[in-house]
Amino acid sequence: MADTNQRYTAVAIVLHWAIAFAILFNIPLGLWMHARAEANDVSEGVFRAFQLHKSIGLTVLALSLIRIGWRLTHKQPPLPAHMPTWEKRTARVTHFLFYLVMLALPLTGWLYVSAGWSVHTDHPLVVPTRYFGLFHVPDLFGLSRAGDDLRATAAFTSLKVHWALGWTTLALAALHVLAALKHQFFDRDEVMAAMVPGLQAPFAKEEAPRNPGRLATLGLGLGFTTMLAALALYTVFTLPLASAPQPPSTFQTVETTTSVETTTATTSATSTTAPGGIVNWRVNQTASSVGFRFIYQDPENGDTTFNGTFRRWRADIRFDPNDLAHSSAVVIIQMASARDGVDIHDRGLPTPEWFDAAAHPTAEFRTTSIRHSGSGYEAAGQLTIKGHARPVTLPFTLTIDGDHARMSGHLSISRSDFDIGVHSDANDMIAQNVTISVRVDATRGP
């Protein structure tokens, strides 16, 4: 007879199924997010999916710690006596590996977001994590404040391990399910019934005595888990779809008639060669970005730096190092696409107090002149935000290496010049100066 002594405790069963659902839900969600990022989908839905993925991952970590603690303090049902020694050892090793990945999978994900570095652009990108929008999750080891080399190494390494652990988890889960089915339908023992509520062992001739406390724990725990699972599924299936495709950016350079060795080097300010043909470049939107950085000043807890991005923008650039007078650039930004990863910020940025995206849907930077500056260049131009136009200067570098081109620059503006947040209650807590960064990564077109 399959009595309660041959079953896991009600708490262990609830934790088992809650963790199993969370992991098996989060892995496909992560794969979907990766596919959308590769397809350059920077929609609101993808952003929300990332925050949901991180919150569920942290939940898995917390539940796994509780599960391990419960496992160490409560006796587990014994394995059937008929099981051969090798099978018992395999079962123990598999369970140990499960506990290992249950901890390592969310920890490596947490380490990746703590680094504040995008593996797509190989560039800093700090997006604060909000646990289901309730509170801010701190970075591990203060990584976001470390040097760029350490942050980049931590990001690339942790994401590779995180990816490998995800596939390892799926393989272990498949092995686990097959083993459970084998015990139920071929060995016809109590192994599967020990964890599945309401399932009887094949040899059981009568139901186990009902324990009201156990039934209440199972009912409440599994009912709550089912409700949260339904909410998670609903959230995913109602994520906003990607908006209409943004017109592609254009990037042209004028190639000189020098030798191959010179044309593949960094564009030189002292070049005296004659201009040649126009080269069209394909802008890689995934590796390119328009971002902003601001400081939240808290007298009690110190300053916090927030990094955000504009997820929809386009740039039209024409650059001739031998004819800077006729070189130009125009960058148009969709202001409603501003995100910094903090839910309350992301809801507030498009409002009239801040960017007023409804009345002023776009911001624009248009150059008036480009000149040499040291080893790089300076683009003087006009920046228009919320209808306020101000002259600004954008220092930038342009590197052309074979079939790869990279342009990078940043400038600092004052919020008050553009009426951004000056009437908000948070105005005194946010630094006046905001840094805007532009990065364009492109490959030579056909």
C-alpha positions as CSV (number, residue, x, y, z in Angstrom):
1,M,0.0,0.0,0.0
2,A,1.3,3.5,-0.8
3,D,1.0,5.3,2.5
4,T,2.2,8.8,3.4
5,N,5.5,7.3,4.7
6,Q,6.3,6.4,1.0
7,R,5.5,9.9,-0.2
8,Y,7.3,13.3,0.0
9,T,6.0,15.8,2.4
10,A,3.4,18.2,1.2
11,V,5.8,21.2,1.4
12,A,8.4,19.3,-0.7
13,I,5.8,18.4,-3.3
14,V,4.6,22.1,-3.6
15,L,8.2,23.3,-3.9
16,H,9.0,20.6,-6.5
17,W,6.2,21.6,-8.8
18,A,6.6,25.3,-8.3
19,I,10.3,25.2,-9.2
20,A,9.7,22.8,-12.1
21,F,7.1,25.1,-13.7
22,A,9.2,28.2,-13.1
23,I,12.3,26.8,-14.8
24,L,10.5,25.1,-17.7
25,F,8.5,28.3,-18.3
26,N,11.6,30.6,-18.0
27,I,13.9,28.6,-20.4
28,P,11.6,28.9,-23.5
29,L,10.9,32.5,-22.5
30,G,14.6,33.1,-22.5
31,L,15.0,31.5,-25.9
32,W,12.2,33.6,-27.3
33,M,13.8,36.7,-26.0
34,H,17.1,35.8,-27.5
35,A,15.5,35.2,-30.9
36,R,13.6,38.5,-30.8
37,A,16.8,40.4,-29.9
38,E,18.6,38.7,-32.8
39,A,15.8,39.9,-35.0
40,N,16.3,43.5,-33.7
41,D,12.9,43.5,-31.9
42,V,13.2,46.3,-29.3
43,S,9.5,46.5,-28.6
44,E,7.8,47.1,-25.3
45,G,6.9,43.4,-25.2
46,V,10.5,42.2,-25.3
47,F,11.5,44.7,-22.6
48,R,8.7,43.4,-20.3
49,A,9.7,39.8,-21.1
50,F,13.2,40.5,-19.9
51,Q,12.0,41.9,-16.6
52,L,9.6,38.9,-16.2
53,H,12.4,36.5,-17.0
54,K,14.7,38.0,-14.4
55,S,12.0,38.1,-11.7
56,I,11.1,34.5,-12.2
57,G,14.7,33.5,-12.2
58,L,15.2,35.1,-8.8
59,T,12.1,33.4,-7.6
60,V,13.6,30.0,-8.6
61,L,16.8,30.9,-6.7
62,A,14.8,31.7,-3.5
63,L,12.6,28.6,-3.8
64,S,15.6,26.4,-4.5
65,L,17.3,27.5,-1.3
66,I,14.1,26.7,0.6
67,R,13.9,23.3,-1.1
68,I,17.4,22.4,-0.2
69,G,16.9,23.5,3.4
70,W,13.8,21.4,3.6
71,R,15.6,18.4,2.0
72,L,18.3,18.6,4.6
73,T,15.9,18.7,7.5
74,H,13.2,16.2,6.4
75,K,13.6,12.5,5.6
76,Q,12.9,11.5,2.0
77,P,11.0,8.4,0.9
78,P,13.4,5.4,0.5
79,L,14.1,4.2,-3.0
80,P,12.5,0.8,-3.9
81,A,14.4,-2.2,-2.6
82,H,14.3,-3.8,-6.1
83,M,16.3,-1.0,-7.7
84,P,19.8,-2.1,-8.7
85,T,22.7,-0.2,-7.1
86,W,23.7,1.6,-10.3
87,E,20.2,2.9,-10.7
88,K,20.1,4.3,-7.2
89,R,23.5,6.0,-7.7
90,T,22.3,7.5,-11.0
91,A,19.2,8.8,-9.2
92,R,21.2,10.4,-6.5
93,V,23.6,12.0,-9.0
94,T,20.7,13.3,-11.1
95,H,19.1,14.9,-8.0
96,F,22.4,16.5,-7.0
97,L,22.8,17.9,-10.5
98,F,19.3,19.3,-10.3
99,Y,20.0,21.1,-7.1
100,L,23.2,22.4,-8.6
101,V,21.6,23.9,-11.8
102,M,18.6,25.2,-9.7
103,L,21.1,27.5,-8.0
104,A,23.6,28.1,-10.7
105,L,21.1,28.9,-13.5
106,P,19.6,32.0,-11.8
107,L,22.9,33.0,-10.2
108,T,24.7,33.2,-13.6
109,G,21.7,35.2,-14.9
110,W,22.0,37.6,-12.0
111,L,25.7,37.9,-12.5
112,Y,25.2,38.8,-16.2
113,V,22.7,41.6,-15.5
114,S,24.9,42.8,-12.6
115,A,27.8,43.4,-15.0
116,G,25.8,46.0,-16.8
117,W,27.3,45.1,-20.1
118,S,25.6,44.3,-23.4
119,V,27.1,41.3,-25.2
120,H,25.3,42.4,-28.4
121,T,27.0,45.8,-28.6
122,D,30.0,45.1,-26.4
123,H,29.2,48.3,-24.7
124,P,28.1,49.3,-21.1
125,L,24.3,48.9,-20.7
126,V,23.1,49.1,-17.0
127,V,19.4,48.1,-16.8
128,P,18.3,47.9,-13.2
129,T,16.3,44.8,-12.2
130,R,13.0,45.4,-10.5
131,Y,11.5,42.2,-8.9
132,F,8.0,42.1,-10.4
133,G,8.1,45.9,-10.3
134,L,8.1,45.8,-6.4
135,F,11.7,46.7,-5.5
136,H,15.2,47.2,-6.9
137,V,17.5,44.1,-6.9
138,P,21.1,45.1,-6.1
139,D,24.0,44.1,-8.4
140,L,26.2,41.2,-7.3
141,F,29.7,42.2,-6.1
142,G,29.2,45.8,-7.2
143,L,30.0,44.7,-10.8
144,S,28.3,47.7,-12.5
145,R,30.9,50.0,-10.9
146,A,33.9,47.9,-11.9
147,G,36.2,48.6,-14.8
148,D,35.1,48.0,-18.4
149,D,37.4,45.0,-18.9
150,L,36.1,43.2,-15.8
151,R,32.5,43.9,-16.6
152,A,32.8,42.7,-20.2
153,T,34.5,39.5,-19.2
154,A,31.9,38.8,-16.5
155,A,29.1,39.5,-18.9
156,F,30.4,37.3,-21.7
157,T,31.4,34.5,-19.4
158,S,28.3,34.4,-17.3
159,L,26.0,34.5,-20.3
160,K,27.8,31.6,-21.9
161,V,27.5,29.5,-18.7
162,H,23.9,30.6,-18.3
163,W,23.1,29.4,-21.8
164,A,24.8,26.1,-21.3
165,L,23.0,25.5,-18.0
166,G,19.7,26.1,-19.6
167,W,20.2,23.3,-22.1
168,T,21.6,21.1,-19.4
169,T,18.5,21.7,-17.3
170,L,16.3,20.7,-20.2
171,A,18.3,17.5,-20.7
172,L,18.1,16.6,-17.0
173,A,14.3,17.3,-17.0
174,A,13.8,15.0,-20.0
175,L,15.9,12.2,-18.3
176,H,13.9,12.8,-15.0
177,V,10.5,12.5,-16.7
178,L,11.5,9.3,-18.6
179,A,12.8,7.7,-15.4
180,A,9.6,8.6,-13.6
181,L,7.5,7.1,-16.4
182,K,9.6,4.0,-16.4
183,H,9.0,3.5,-12.6
184,Q,5.3,3.9,-13.0
185,F,4.6,1.8,-16.1
186,F,7.4,-0.7,-16.3
187,D,8.8,-1.2,-12.8
188,R,5.3,-0.5,-11.4
189,D,6.6,0.8,-8.1
190,E,5.9,3.8,-5.9
191,V,8.6,6.3,-7.1
192,M,6.3,8.5,-9.3
193,A,3.4,8.3,-6.9
194,A,5.6,9.6,-4.1
195,M,5.7,13.1,-5.8
196,V,2.5,13.3,-7.8
197,P,-0.5,14.3,-5.7
198,G,-3.4,11.8,-6.1
199,L,-1.5,9.3,-8.0
200,Q,-1.5,5.7,-6.6
201,A,1.3,3.2,-7.0
202,P,0.3,0.5,-9.5
203,F,0.3,-2.2,-6.8
204,A,-1.7,-0.2,-4.3
205,K,-5.1,-1.9,-3.6
206,E,-6.5,1.0,-1.5
207,E,-6.1,4.7,-1.1
208,A,-3.8,6.0,1.7
209,P,-5.4,7.5,4.7
210,R,-6.3,11.1,4.2
211,N,-4.4,13.7,6.3
212,P,-6.4,16.9,6.5
213,G,-3.3,19.0,7.2
214,R,-1.4,17.5,4.3
215,L,-4.4,18.0,1.9
216,A,-4.8,21.6,3.0
217,T,-1.1,22.3,2.4
218,L,-1.2,20.6,-1.0
219,G,-4.4,22.4,-2.0
220,L,-3.3,25.9,-1.0
221,G,0.3,25.5,-2.3
222,L,-0.6,23.9,-5.6
223,G,-3.6,26.2,-6.1
224,F,-1.4,29.3,-5.5
225,T,1.2,27.9,-7.9
226,T,-1.4,27.2,-10.5
227,M,-2.8,30.8,-10.2
228,L,0.7,32.3,-10.6
229,A,1.4,30.0,-13.5
230,A,-1.8,31.1,-15.2
231,L,-0.9,34.8,-14.5
232,A,2.6,34.3,-16.0
233,L,1.2,32.6,-19.1
234,Y,-1.4,35.4,-19.5
235,T,1.4,38.0,-19.2
236,V,3.4,36.4,-21.9
237,F,0.5,35.9,-24.3
238,T,-0.6,39.6,-23.8
239,L,2.8,41.1,-24.3
240,P,2.6,44.1,-26.7
241,L,3.7,43.1,-30.2
242,A,6.5,44.8,-32.1
243,S,5.5,48.1,-33.6
244,A,5.9,48.9,-37.3
245,P,9.5,48.5,-38.5
246,Q,11.7,51.5,-38.1
247,P,13.0,52.9,-41.4
248,P,16.6,51.6,-41.7
249,S,19.4,53.9,-40.9
250,T,21.8,55.0,-43.7
251,F,25.5,55.3,-43.5
252,Q,27.7,56.4,-46.4
253,T,31.4,57.1,-46.5
254,V,33.6,58.3,-49.4
255,E,36.4,55.9,-49.9
256,T,39.8,57.3,-51.0
257,T,42.0,56.0,-53.8
258,T,44.8,54.9,-51.5
259,S,46.2,51.4,-51.1
260,V,44.4,48.6,-49.2
261,E,46.6,49.0,-46.1
262,T,45.6,52.7,-45.8
263,T,41.9,52.4,-46.5
264,T,41.4,49.7,-43.9
265,A,43.0,51.8,-41.1
266,T,41.4,54.3,-38.8
267,T,40.3,57.4,-40.8
268,S,43.2,59.9,-40.6
269,A,42.9,63.6,-40.1
270,T,46.0,64.2,-42.2
271,S,45.0,62.2,-45.3
272,T,45.8,64.0,-48.5
273,T,44.5,61.4,-51.0
274,A,41.8,62.2,-53.5
275,P,38.2,61.1,-52.8
276,G,36.9,58.0,-54.6
277,G,33.6,56.2,-54.7
278,I,30.7,56.3,-52.2
279,V,30.6,53.2,-49.9
280,N,27.2,52.2,-48.5
281,W,27.2,50.5,-45.1
282,R,24.6,48.3,-43.5
283,V,23.9,49.6,-40.0
284,N,23.6,46.8,-37.4
285,Q,20.8,48.1,-35.2
286,T,21.4,45.4,-32.6
287,A,25.0,46.5,-32.1
288,S,24.2,50.2,-32.5
289,S,22.5,52.4,-29.8
290,V,21.4,55.8,-28.7
291,G,21.4,55.9,-24.9
292,F,21.2,58.3,-22.0
293,R,22.7,58.3,-18.5
294,F,21.6,60.3,-15.4
295,I,22.4,60.4,-11.7
296,Y,19.8,60.0,-9.0
297,Q,21.0,61.9,-6.0
298,D,20.0,60.5,-2.6
299,P,21.4,62.3,0.4
300,E,20.9,59.2,2.6
301,N,22.0,56.3,0.3
302,G,24.3,58.1,-2.1
303,D,24.2,58.6,-5.8
304,T,22.8,56.0,-8.2
305,T,23.6,56.1,-11.9
306,F,20.8,54.9,-14.3
307,N,21.6,54.0,-17.9
308,G,18.8,54.0,-20.4
309,T,18.3,53.5,-24.1
310,F,16.0,54.8,-26.9
311,R,14.8,51.6,-28.5
312,R,13.5,53.2,-31.7
313,W,15.7,55.6,-33.7
314,R,17.3,56.1,-37.1
315,A,20.5,57.8,-38.3
316,D,21.4,59.1,-41.7
317,I,25.1,59.7,-42.0
318,R,27.3,60.8,-44.9
319,F,31.0,61.2,-44.1
320,D,34.0,62.2,-46.3
321,P,37.2,62.7,-44.3
322,N,38.6,64.8,-47.2
323,D,35.5,67.0,-47.5
324,L,34.1,67.6,-44.0
325,A,32.2,70.6,-45.2
326,H,29.9,68.4,-47.1
327,S,29.7,65.7,-44.5
328,S,26.5,65.5,-42.4
329,A,24.5,63.5,-40.0
330,V,20.9,63.4,-38.8
331,V,19.6,61.3,-35.9
332,I,15.9,61.0,-35.2
333,I,14.7,59.5,-32.0
334,Q,11.3,58.1,-31.0
335,M,10.9,59.5,-27.5
336,A,8.2,57.0,-26.4
337,S,10.8,54.3,-26.7
338,A,12.9,55.5,-23.8
339,R,13.6,52.8,-21.2
340,D,16.0,52.5,-18.3
341,G,14.7,49.3,-16.8
342,V,12.9,50.8,-13.8
343,D,9.1,50.3,-14.2
344,I,8.1,53.6,-12.6
345,H,10.7,55.5,-14.7
346,D,9.6,53.8,-17.9
347,R,6.0,54.7,-17.3
348,G,6.9,58.3,-16.5
349,L,9.4,59.2,-19.2
350,P,6.8,59.6,-22.0
351,T,4.6,61.9,-19.9
352,P,4.4,65.7,-20.3
353,E,6.6,66.4,-17.3
354,W,9.5,64.5,-19.0
355,F,9.7,63.8,-22.7
356,D,6.0,64.6,-23.6
357,A,6.1,61.9,-26.3
358,A,2.4,62.5,-27.2
359,A,3.0,66.1,-28.2
360,H,6.6,65.7,-29.3
361,P,7.0,62.2,-30.6
362,T,10.5,62.7,-31.9
363,A,13.8,64.4,-31.0
364,E,16.3,65.3,-33.6
365,F,20.0,66.0,-33.9
366,R,21.1,67.6,-37.1
367,T,24.7,68.6,-37.8
368,T,25.6,72.1,-39.1
369,S,29.3,71.4,-39.4
370,I,31.9,68.6,-38.8
371,R,35.6,69.3,-38.1
372,H,38.7,67.6,-36.9
373,S,39.4,67.5,-33.2
374,G,42.6,65.8,-32.0
375,S,42.5,62.2,-33.1
376,G,38.7,62.3,-33.7
377,Y,36.1,64.7,-34.8
378,E,33.5,67.2,-33.5
379,A,30.0,67.5,-34.9
380,A,28.4,70.9,-34.2
381,G,24.7,70.9,-34.7
382,Q,21.2,71.6,-33.3
383,L,19.5,69.3,-30.9
384,T,15.7,69.6,-30.6
385,I,13.8,68.0,-27.7
386,K,10.2,68.9,-26.8
387,G,10.2,71.6,-29.4
388,H,13.3,73.3,-27.8
389,A,16.2,73.7,-30.1
390,R,19.7,74.2,-28.7
391,P,23.2,74.2,-30.2
392,V,25.3,71.3,-29.1
393,T,28.7,69.7,-30.0
394,L,29.1,66.0,-30.3
395,P,32.7,64.7,-30.1
396,F,33.0,61.4,-31.9
397,T,35.4,58.9,-33.4
398,L,35.0,57.0,-36.6
399,T,37.0,53.8,-37.3
400,I,36.9,51.9,-40.5
401,D,38.6,48.5,-40.4
402,G,38.1,46.5,-43.6
403,D,34.4,45.7,-43.9
404,H,33.6,47.0,-40.5
405,A,32.9,50.6,-39.4
406,R,32.2,52.0,-36.0
407,M,31.2,55.5,-34.9
408,S,31.0,56.4,-31.3
409,G,30.3,59.7,-29.5
410,H,28.7,61.3,-26.5
411,L,27.7,64.7,-25.2
412,S,26.2,66.2,-22.0
413,I,23.1,68.4,-22.0
414,S,21.2,70.2,-19.3
415,R,17.7,69.0,-18.6
416,S,16.4,72.6,-18.0
417,D,17.4,73.7,-21.5
418,F,14.8,71.3,-22.9
419,D,12.2,71.5,-20.1
420,I,12.8,67.9,-19.1
421,G,11.5,67.1,-15.6
422,V,11.9,70.6,-14.3
423,H,8.3,70.6,-13.0
424,S,8.5,67.1,-11.6
425,D,8.6,66.4,-7.8
426,A,11.8,64.4,-8.6
427,N,13.6,67.4,-10.2
428,D,15.7,68.1,-7.1
429,M,16.9,64.5,-6.8
430,I,18.0,64.1,-10.4
431,A,21.2,65.7,-11.6
432,Q,20.7,68.5,-14.2
433,N,23.3,67.1,-16.6
434,V,22.3,64.1,-18.7
435,T,24.8,62.3,-20.9
436,I,23.6,61.2,-24.4
437,S,25.7,58.5,-26.2
438,V,25.5,57.5,-29.8
439,R,27.0,54.3,-31.2
440,V,26.7,53.2,-34.8
441,D,28.1,49.8,-35.9
442,A,28.0,48.9,-39.6
443,T,29.3,46.5,-42.2
444,R,30.2,47.2,-45.8
445,G,27.2,46.8,-48.1
446,P,27.2,44.8,-51.4
